[in-house]
Amino acid sequence: MKIPARDGDGYLEDMLDWTPEIGRAMAEADGYELSDEKWSHILKAREYYEEFNVVPPIRKFAKYIDQDQKELFDIWMTGPMKPITKYGGLPKPTGCV
């Protein structure tokens, strides 16, 4: 699958290019494994973005999905919002991620 143009941080240049297949292909190209649980976080972040038109900060996102913030860090083994937004085709998060 051809991945659409991405910026220097690996985010899609045009978020309208995103599809679930493209999100998975981007992760695979980056050598990043997406479990079913991680994929569910990506879809929830997209749902949040569609509802509020903003990328959620980690605290709000953890509350939105009713999961402990520390668990999210353990699952993603990094600041979770960066890969969630990148592979979800969303804008880069701002502030602390």
Number of C-alpha atoms within 10 A of each C-alpha: 7 7 14 14 12 14 9 8 9 15 22 25 16 14 15 9 13 17 13 14 10 19 23 17 17 24 17 13 11 10 9 13 12 18 11 9 10 17 18 14 21 25 16 17 23 21 12 18 16 11 9 10 10 14 21 20 15 20 13 13 21 17 11 13 14 9 12 12 16 10 11 19 14 11 13 17 9 12 15 21 25 20 22 26 23 22 26 28 24 24 17 18 18 11 7 8 14
